[in-house]
Amino acid sequence: MSDENEKLALARKIAERKVAFIRHAISYFVVIVALAVVNNVTWGGYQWWLWVAFGWGIGVVSHFLSAFLYQSGRLVDRLAQNELEKMNESNKT
């Protein structure tokens, strides 16, 4: 039963990371749209909001990567498994 509880805790942690990313992405889009509107309504020249979109966008992309691709060491586990398989193959020859 302990193993089942650990799996449930891990699944919950992964789900919480994904929900946190979704919230981050929604707030990003809302704020960036608001900044673009303010920029274009008050001062239609220089598009300064693009700097904010770019800088914060880097954070959103890194949050996506951590939430969906590199979650809880799965990437490390896969790479370690690949290395172990390579070692086993090289020992056979």
CYANA upper distance limits for C-alpha pairs under 8 A (distance plus 0.5 A):
  1 MET  CA      5 ASN  CA      6.85
  2 SER  CA      6 GLU  CA      6.71
  3 ASP  CA      7 LYS  CA      6.73
  4 GLU  CA      8 LEU  CA      6.69
  5 ASN  CA      9 ALA  CA      6.59
  6 GLU  CA     10 LEU  CA      6.63
  7 LYS  CA     11 ALA  CA      6.54
  8 LEU  CA     12 ARG  CA      6.56
  9 ALA  CA     13 LYS  CA      6.67
 10 LEU  CA     14 ILE  CA      6.73
 11 ALA  CA     15 ALA  CA      6.63
 12 ARG  CA     16 GLU  CA      6.59
 13 LYS  CA     17 ARG  CA      6.82
 14 ILE  CA     18 LYS  CA      6.86
 14 ILE  CA     67 ALA  CA      7.70
 14 ILE  CA     71 GLN  CA      7.21
 14 ILE  CA     72 SER  CA      7.86
 15 ALA  CA     19 VAL  CA      6.71
 16 GLU  CA     20 ALA  CA      6.55
 17 ARG  CA     21 PHE  CA      6.74
 17 ARG  CA     67 ALA  CA      5.84
 18 LYS  CA     22 ILE  CA      6.82
 18 LYS  CA     67 ALA  CA      5.90
 18 LYS  CA     68 PHE  CA      7.39
 19 VAL  CA     23 ARG  CA      6.76
 20 ALA  CA     24 HIS  CA      6.65
 21 PHE  CA     25 ALA  CA      6.58
 21 PHE  CA     60 VAL  CA      8.14
 21 PHE  CA     63 HIS  CA      6.68
 21 PHE  CA     64 PHE  CA      6.75
 21 PHE  CA     67 ALA  CA      7.22
 22 ILE  CA     26 ILE  CA      6.66
 23 ARG  CA     27 SER  CA      6.69
 24 HIS  CA     28 TYR  CA      6.58
 24 HIS  CA     60 VAL  CA      7.48
 25 ALA  CA     29 PHE  CA      6.76
 25 ALA  CA     60 VAL  CA      6.93
 26 ILE  CA     30 VAL  CA      6.69
 27 SER  CA     31 VAL  CA      6.54
 28 TYR  CA     32 ILE  CA      6.47
 28 TYR  CA     56 TRP  CA      7.99
 28 TYR  CA     57 GLY  CA      8.31
 28 TYR  CA     60 VAL  CA      8.27
 29 PHE  CA     33 VAL  CA      6.50
 30 VAL  CA     34 ALA  CA      6.70
 31 VAL  CA     35 LEU  CA      6.58
 32 ILE  CA     36 ALA  CA      6.59
 32 ILE  CA     49 TRP  CA      7.63
 32 ILE  CA     52 VAL  CA      8.11
 32 ILE  CA     53 ALA  CA      6.64
 33 VAL  CA     37 VAL  CA      6.68
 34 ALA  CA     38 VAL  CA      6.66
 35 LEU  CA     39 ASN  CA      6.48
 35 LEU  CA     49 TRP  CA      6.38
 36 ALA  CA     40 ASN  CA      6.60
 36 ALA  CA     47 GLN  CA      8.28
 36 ALA  CA     49 TRP  CA      6.29
 36 ALA  CA     50 LEU  CA      8.49
 37 VAL  CA     41 VAL  CA      6.41
 38 VAL  CA     42 THR  CA      6.38
 38 VAL  CA     43 TRP  CA      8.33
 39 ASN  CA     43 TRP  CA      5.92
 39 ASN  CA     44 GLY  CA      6.76
 39 ASN  CA     47 GLN  CA      7.25
 39 ASN  CA     48 TRP  CA      7.82
 39 ASN  CA     49 TRP  CA      7.37
 40 ASN  CA     44 GLY  CA      4.78
 40 ASN  CA     45 GLY  CA      8.00
 40 ASN  CA     47 GLN  CA      8.23
 48 TRP  CA     52 VAL  CA      7.85
 49 TRP  CA     53 ALA  CA      6.72
 50 LEU  CA     54 PHE  CA      6.50
 51 TRP  CA     55 GLY  CA      6.62
 52 VAL  CA     56 TRP  CA      6.38
 52 VAL  CA     57 GLY  CA      8.45
 53 ALA  CA     57 GLY  CA      6.04
 54 PHE  CA     58 ILE  CA      6.90
 55 GLY  CA     59 GLY  CA      7.53
 56 TRP  CA     60 VAL  CA      6.89
 57 GLY  CA     61 VAL  CA      6.61
 58 ILE  CA     62 SER  CA      6.72
 59 GLY  CA     63 HIS  CA      6.57
 60 VAL  CA     64 PHE  CA      6.66
 61 VAL  CA     65 LEU  CA      6.77
 62 SER  CA     66 SER  CA      6.73
 63 HIS  CA     67 ALA  CA      6.53
 64 PHE  CA     68 PHE  CA      6.37
 64 PHE  CA     69 LEU  CA      8.08
 65 LEU  CA     69 LEU  CA      5.56
 65 LEU  CA     70 TYR  CA      6.66
 66 SER  CA     70 TYR  CA      5.38
 66 SER  CA     71 GLN  CA      6.23
 67 ALA  CA     71 GLN  CA      6.01
 69 LEU  CA     75 LEU  CA      7.77
 70 TYR  CA     74 ARG  CA      6.70
 70 TYR  CA     75 LEU  CA      6.00
 71 GLN  CA     75 LEU  CA      7.91
 73 GLY  CA     77 ASP  CA      6.69
 74 ARG  CA     78 ARG  CA      6.67
 75 LEU  CA     79 LEU  CA      6.67
 76 VAL  CA     80 ALA  CA      6.49
 77 ASP  CA     81 GLN  CA      6.61
 78 ARG  CA     82 ASN  CA      6.75
 79 LEU  CA     83 GLU  CA      6.73
 80 ALA  CA     84 LEU  CA      6.63
 81 GLN  CA     85 GLU  CA      6.71
 82 ASN  CA     86 LYS  CA      6.77
 83 GLU  CA     87 MET  CA      6.71
 84 LEU  CA     88 ASN  CA      6.70
 85 GLU  CA     89 GLU  CA      6.67
 86 LYS  CA     90 SER  CA      6.64
 87 MET  CA     91 ASN  CA      6.67
 88 ASN  CA     92 LYS  CA      6.97
 89 GLU  CA     93 THR  CA      7.43
